[in-house]
Amino acid sequence: MRVLVTGASGLLGSELTRLLSQNGHEVTAGYNTHPPSIGQPLRIDLADLNQIEPTVRKARPDTIIHTAATTDVDLCEKDPALAEIVNGKATGKIAEAGNALQSPIIYLSTDYVFEGERGNYREDDEPHPVNQYGRTKLLGEQLLKESGAPYLIARSSVVYGWARKFRPNYATWVLSKLEANEPFNVVTDNCASPTLNLNLAEMIMELVLRRIQGTLHVAGATRIDRYDFAIQIAKTFNLPTDLIKPVKSEPIAWKAKRPTDSSLNVDKAQAVLDRKPLKLHEALNRFRMCREK
């Protein structure tokens, strides 16, 4: 199978290109600024809408996995036009190309399409994003649905792992603070469903091979707040927990509003997938073992 992976040098994309290549698939690795080490590299600038369709057609993919996005939540708020182009309109262009090729598209979306007032959101709950990042990712979902291409919207939450060395993620940031013996603050009133990139990549590959369509929540199977997540990371690596200082989010001067509880219900994924969403303790043990290799 020929697979185009956008964002192939990112936290999820790099694991997908590795898994797909190991399983004998021909991978075109789409990137913008960081050339990937696995797959046939193909530069795709999502901010240049006119070149997206011809670039995708050039790859002649049987399947498209669209992971690339502007994920910096505060940057999206600071530059809403750029976020709308990269996260929303570019997804529409990729969807149009996929429709022309009749290539199924797997689109990586986010828990931030929900307002975060209650958590445990199901696939059929009505999205109400509270920031520009969530609004633009939801726009991507809508344009994909309207394109006519076969699609799967795969929503995840707080993805973490080792693959993207040029940019830290929540778990690697926590570890860096702990290992530097540096006290740091973490909010107690912000809940999500942390997702190990390895587990997510395995679920996405299964979805590709089985050609499942619709909307599916593919996140970690544990709802947890950021503070307790940091505590569990410390315990997994046998590091001191007293460096982690609990704080409330209200005084923090974030540019963008955050959902209070954007955790995702993964019952559907648990029922239909062979590669199940992992509980946090299982995922963190894999996270630790991957570092030790």
N, C-alpha and C positions, 0 to 999 in steps of 0.2 A: 504494500500500500504506500502511495506517495502522500506524505503528511506535511503540511505547512504549519509550523509553530511560530506565531508572532511572540515577541518578547522572549526569544530563545536564550538570552543570556541572563534572564531574571531568575528570581527565586523558584518559581514553579517551572518556567519554560526550560531551564537548564536540566531539571530532573526529567521532564517529559522527553526532551531530545535524547537523553541518555537511555531511558527505558525503551523508547520506540526503536532506537538504533540497535540496542541489544537484542530486541525481538525481531530483527530482520526487516524493519520498515525503512523506506527511503525518506529521509527527513530533510526538508528545506528549513533552515533555521533563520527566521526573520529577526532582524535587530535594527537598532538605530545608531547608538554610539559605542556599544561594547560588543565587538565581534565574538560570537560563540565559539567554543572549542570543539563542539560536536555537530555534525550535520553539514549540509551545503549552505554556507552563509548567503543571505540575501538581505540587502539593506532596504528597509521600509521606513520612511519618515511619515508617521501618522499625522503630522501637522501639515503635510503637503497633500491635500485631498486629491488633487488631479493625478498624482502618480500611483495612487494605491491600487486601483483596478488593473491597470496594465502590468504592474509589478506582480500582483497575485496571479493573474492569468499566465504570466511567464513561468511561474512555478508549476503550473498544471496539477494542482493538488487533487487527490481523491477526497481528502478531508482537510478542513482548516481548524486549527485550535488557536483561538484568539485570546492570548493572555496579556498582551501588551496594553499598558495604560499609564496615565499619570496618576499615581496612587498617593502622592503627598497631599494629604487632606487640606493642610493650610495653604499650600501652593495653589490648589484648585480654587480656594476662596480668594486668594490674592489676584489670580489671573483667570477669572471665570471663562473668558473667551477661549483661551488655550485649552482649558479642561473640556469645554463643550466640543471643540474640534477633535481633540485626541481621543477622549473617552466616548463621545457620542457620535458625531458625524463620521469619523473615520471607521467606526464599527459599521455604520450604514453602508459605506463604500465597500468594505470587506464583504458585507452581506450581499451586496449587489453582484460582486464578482463571483461569490459562491453560488448565487442563484443561476448566473449565466453558465457556470461550469457544472451545475447540479452537484456541487460538493457540500456535504453536510458541514455545518459550522458548530463548533463547541465554543461558547462564549463564557469566559470567566467573569462573573459578576460578583457582587459583594453584599454582605449583611447591611451595609450602609444605605441600601435602598429603603430600609425601614426606619421609622421615626424613633424607635428604641424606648417606647414608654412601658412595654411589658415583657419583651423578650420571648424566646421559644417560638419564633415565627415559622410558620409553615409555608410551603410553596404557593398556596392559593390565598395567603393573606395579602391584603391590599398594600402596596408600597406607598410610603409617604416620607421621602428623604428630607433631612433637616439641614443638609449642607450641599455645596456645589459638587463635591465629589460624588455623593449619592445620587444627586439629580442627573449628572452626566452619565453615570453608569446605567441609570434607569433609562435614559434616552437611548443608549446603546441597545438595551433590551428591546425597547419599543421599535427601533428601526430594524432590528434583526427580525422581529416578528412580522413586520410589514413587507419584508424583502421578497418573500416567497421561497427563500432557501430552506432546505431541511435544517433544523436547528435544535440545539440543546443549550439552555441557559443554566450554567452551573454556578451557584452562589456559594461563596466560602467566607471565611472570617479569620482575621489576624493570622495570616500565614507566616510561619517561621521555619528556619532551617539553616543549613550551612552553605548552600550552593552559591549565593551571590556575595562574593567577597568585597566587591567595590561599594556595597551599601549595607549597613547593618539592618537587622530587623529587631523586633521587640525582645526575643529570647537571647539573641547574641549581644544586644545592648545590655541586658540585665547581667549576663555572664561577665561582660567586660568590666562592669562596675564592681561586681563581687570579687573578681580576681585581682582587681586593683586595690581592694580593701577600701573602697570609696563609698561612703554613705550616700543614699539617693532616695528621692521621694517617688512613691507610686500611688496612684489613686485607688480608692476602695469602692468607688461608686460608678464604675464603668465595666459592664459585663459583656462578654462575647463568647465565642466558641473557638478557641485557638486551634489552628490546623497545621499539622506538620507537613511540610512540602512533599516529603516522600510519600506519605499516605495519600495526599491529594493527587499527586501524579499517578499513583497506582489506580485510584478511582477513575481519574479522567481517561487513562488508557483503556480501562475496561469499558467505559462508556463509548469510546471511539469504536472499539472492536465490535461491540454489540449494537451499535447504531441506535442507542436509546435517544428519544427525542422528548421535548417539552421543557419543563423546569425542574431542577433537582438541587436540593441543598446538600453540598458535599463539604462539610466542615467537621471539625473535631466533635466528639460525642459528649463533651463535658462543658457545661455552662459554668463560667468562673469569672470573678472580677480580676482586674489587672494586678492588684496587690497579692491576692492569693496565688495567682499564676506565677508571679515572681518568687513567692515563698516556695512553691513546688519545684521551680527551676533550681533554686539554691539547695534544697534537700536532695534532689536528684544528683547533683554534682558534689554533695557533701561540703557545701560552702556555708558560711555563717548567715543566718537569716536576720540578725539584729542590724545589719547594714541597711535593710529595706525599711523605709519609714512610711507609714500609712498617712495619706492626706486625702482631703476632699478635692474634687475637681473644680468647684465653684471659683476659688480665687485664681486659678490658672488662666493666664492671658492667651488662650488659644485663639487663632484667627477664625477658625471654623467651629461651629457647634458640633459636639459629639453626641451620638445617641447614648442614652443612659444604659440601656440593655438591648443590644442588637443580636443576642444569641439566636442561633438557628436550630429548629427542630430537624433532626436527621432520621426520623423514623422511616421515611420513604426510602432513603438510601440504604438503611440497615436492612430493609425488606428485599430490595431488588438487586443489590450488589453482592458479589462474592468477596470483593475487597471492601471491607466494612470501614466506616468511620471509627477511628481509634478513640478509646478513652484517654484522658490526659496522661495518666501514669504510664500507659503503654507507649504513647507517642513520645513522652520525655525520655523513656528508657531507650528507644530507638535513636532519638536525638543525641543522647550521650554516647551510645555505642558507635554511631557514625563518626563522632569526633575522635574516638579512641583508635580508629582504624589507621 
